[in-house]
Amino acid sequence: LYKEIGVNKHEEIHKINRLLSSLYTLNDFRTSLRNELRTYIKKYNFHEDKFYSYRKLLYTKYFELCNQRGVDFIFENGIKKWKFRDDDLFMINYTENRIKIFGDQEVITEGGLKDRAKLTERFIIPLVHISADYIPEDYNAIEINDIANEVNTAHTDMVYATTTHFQAVNSYLDILVDINDKIAEYLK
């Protein structure tokens, strides 16, 4: 290429150098992009596993606490509703928060969880605050607070992993656009 254009044509040589430099970046492009995707999936899945602890807050841990702390229960429309001591404000507030989220069709439907961000915003974060009001006196509030904080952090990390992944993908796209422009410039 250099012989063809001659050594005195500095602008043409500079154009070839930019083209070759850009083409060199394509050398491991596919491998790098694949690795980026694998890393993203690995990170996302790690945090998603932690996020699924929200199920404990809605079901297993909640019912465990109901069985420990409930003083009575009634069946209302085929649903078991627990009663707690009047001074057990933690469980009363926890239960109200739980009932509220199950009534929120933007978050949970018969088909399951509909929106993770809204679940975090409308159930998990309020539960962090509810449980924090009863720390350090109430051991169960400490447990619930710990799980809720883990779910909240996991959701934040999932969003961050996704955001940074798409920023990386966009930078790869920018590289391709740049290389395409340099090829077009060279071919002129």
C-alpha positions as CSV (number, residue, x, y, z in Angstrom):
1,L,0.0,0.0,0.0
2,Y,2.8,2.4,0.9
3,K,4.7,1.7,-2.3
4,E,1.5,2.3,-4.3
5,I,0.9,5.8,-2.9
6,G,4.5,6.8,-2.5
7,V,6.5,8.1,0.4
8,N,5.9,11.8,-0.1
9,K,2.1,11.7,0.2
10,H,1.9,12.2,4.0
11,E,-1.9,12.7,4.1
12,E,-2.4,9.5,2.2
13,I,0.0,7.6,4.4
14,H,-1.8,9.0,7.5
15,K,-5.1,7.8,6.1
16,I,-3.7,4.3,5.6
17,N,-2.2,4.3,9.1
18,R,-5.6,5.2,10.6
19,L,-7.3,2.5,8.5
20,L,-4.8,-0.2,9.5
21,S,-5.0,0.9,13.2
22,S,-8.8,0.7,13.1
23,L,-8.7,-2.7,11.4
24,Y,-6.3,-4.0,14.0
25,T,-8.9,-3.2,16.7
26,L,-11.2,-5.7,14.9
27,N,-8.6,-8.4,15.5
28,D,-10.2,-9.6,18.8
29,F,-13.5,-7.7,18.5
30,R,-15.8,-10.8,18.5
31,T,-13.9,-12.4,21.4
32,S,-14.1,-9.2,23.4
33,L,-17.8,-8.7,22.7
34,R,-18.5,-12.4,23.6
35,N,-16.5,-12.0,26.8
36,E,-18.4,-8.8,27.6
37,L,-21.7,-10.7,27.2
38,R,-20.6,-13.6,29.3
39,T,-19.4,-11.4,32.1
40,Y,-22.6,-9.5,32.0
41,I,-24.7,-12.6,32.2
42,K,-22.6,-14.0,35.0
43,K,-22.9,-10.8,37.1
44,Y,-26.6,-10.4,36.4
45,N,-27.4,-14.0,37.3
46,F,-25.3,-13.6,40.5
47,H,-27.3,-10.6,41.6
48,E,-30.6,-12.0,40.4
49,D,-30.2,-15.0,42.6
50,K,-29.9,-12.7,45.6
51,F,-32.9,-10.6,44.3
52,Y,-35.1,-13.7,44.4
53,S,-34.9,-13.5,48.2
54,Y,-37.9,-11.2,47.9
55,R,-39.9,-14.4,47.9
56,K,-38.8,-15.1,51.5
57,L,-40.1,-11.6,52.4
58,L,-43.5,-12.3,50.7
59,Y,-43.9,-15.9,51.6
60,T,-41.6,-18.2,53.6
61,K,-40.1,-15.9,56.2
62,Y,-43.4,-14.0,56.5
63,F,-45.4,-17.1,57.2
64,E,-42.7,-18.4,59.6
65,L,-43.1,-15.1,61.6
66,C,-46.9,-15.4,61.4
67,N,-46.7,-18.8,63.0
68,Q,-44.4,-17.6,65.7
69,R,-46.0,-14.3,66.5
70,G,-49.6,-14.6,65.5
71,V,-52.2,-14.9,68.3
72,D,-55.1,-16.0,66.1
73,F,-56.2,-16.2,62.5
74,I,-59.4,-16.1,60.6
75,F,-60.4,-17.2,57.1
76,E,-61.7,-14.4,55.0
77,N,-62.8,-15.2,51.4
78,G,-60.8,-18.4,51.6
79,I,-57.6,-16.6,52.7
80,K,-56.0,-17.1,56.1
81,K,-55.5,-13.7,57.8
82,W,-53.3,-13.5,60.9
83,K,-54.0,-11.4,64.0
84,F,-51.2,-10.1,66.1
85,R,-50.9,-8.6,69.5
86,D,-51.9,-4.9,69.4
87,D,-48.4,-4.0,70.5
88,D,-46.7,-6.1,67.8
89,L,-46.5,-3.1,65.4
90,F,-43.7,-4.6,63.4
91,M,-45.8,-7.5,62.2
92,I,-48.9,-5.3,61.8
93,N,-47.0,-2.9,59.6
94,Y,-45.2,-5.7,57.7
95,T,-48.6,-7.4,57.0
96,E,-50.1,-4.1,55.8
97,N,-47.2,-3.5,53.5
98,R,-47.5,-7.1,52.1
99,I,-51.3,-6.8,51.6
100,K,-50.7,-3.5,49.8
101,I,-48.2,-5.0,47.4
102,F,-50.4,-7.9,46.5
103,G,-53.2,-5.5,45.7
104,D,-50.9,-3.5,43.3
105,Q,-51.5,-4.9,39.8
106,E,-48.6,-2.9,38.4
107,V,-46.3,-5.0,40.6
108,I,-47.8,-8.5,41.1
109,T,-50.5,-10.3,39.2
110,E,-51.9,-13.8,39.2
111,G,-49.1,-14.6,36.7
112,G,-46.4,-13.5,39.2
113,L,-44.0,-10.6,39.5
114,K,-44.6,-8.0,36.9
115,D,-42.1,-5.3,37.6
116,R,-38.9,-5.7,39.7
117,A,-38.2,-2.0,40.0
118,K,-41.7,-1.3,41.3
119,L,-41.5,-4.2,43.8
120,T,-38.3,-2.8,45.1
121,E,-39.7,0.8,45.3
122,R,-43.1,-0.1,46.7
123,F,-42.4,-3.1,48.9
124,I,-38.8,-3.7,49.6
125,I,-37.6,-0.2,50.5
126,P,-40.7,0.5,52.7
127,L,-40.0,-2.8,54.4
128,V,-36.4,-1.7,55.0
129,H,-37.8,1.4,56.8
130,I,-40.6,-0.5,58.6
131,S,-38.1,-3.1,60.0
132,A,-35.5,-0.4,60.8
133,D,-37.9,1.2,63.2
134,Y,-37.8,-2.0,65.4
135,I,-34.0,-2.6,65.4
136,P,-32.3,-3.5,67.7
137,E,-35.1,-4.6,70.0
138,D,-36.8,-7.1,67.6
139,Y,-34.6,-9.9,66.3
140,N,-37.1,-10.7,63.6
141,A,-37.1,-7.1,62.4
142,I,-33.3,-7.4,62.1
143,E,-33.6,-10.6,60.0
144,I,-36.2,-9.0,57.7
145,N,-34.2,-5.8,57.4
146,D,-31.1,-7.8,56.4
147,I,-33.0,-9.8,53.7
148,A,-34.7,-6.6,52.4
149,N,-31.4,-4.8,52.2
150,E,-29.9,-7.7,50.3
151,V,-32.8,-7.7,47.8
152,N,-32.6,-3.9,47.4
153,T,-28.8,-4.0,46.8
154,A,-29.2,-6.9,44.4
155,H,-31.7,-5.0,42.4
156,T,-29.4,-1.9,42.3
157,D,-26.5,-4.1,41.2
158,M,-28.7,-5.7,38.5
159,V,-29.6,-2.3,37.1
160,Y,-26.0,-1.2,37.3
161,A,-24.7,-4.3,35.6
162,T,-27.2,-3.8,32.8
163,T,-26.4,-0.1,32.4
164,T,-22.7,-0.7,32.2
165,H,-23.2,-3.7,29.8
166,F,-25.1,-1.5,27.4
167,Q,-22.6,1.2,27.7
168,A,-19.9,-1.3,26.7
169,V,-22.0,-2.6,23.8
170,N,-22.5,1.0,22.6
171,S,-18.8,1.6,22.7
172,Y,-18.3,-1.5,20.5
173,L,-20.9,-0.1,18.2
174,D,-19.1,3.2,18.1
175,I,-15.9,1.3,17.2
176,L,-17.6,-0.3,14.3
177,V,-19.1,3.0,13.1
178,D,-15.6,4.6,13.3
179,I,-14.0,1.7,11.3
180,N,-16.8,1.9,8.7
181,D,-16.1,5.6,8.3
182,K,-12.4,5.1,8.0
183,I,-12.9,2.4,5.3
184,A,-15.2,4.7,3.4
185,E,-12.7,7.5,3.7
186,Y,-9.9,5.3,2.4
187,L,-12.0,4.1,-0.5
188,K,-12.8,7.6,-1.7
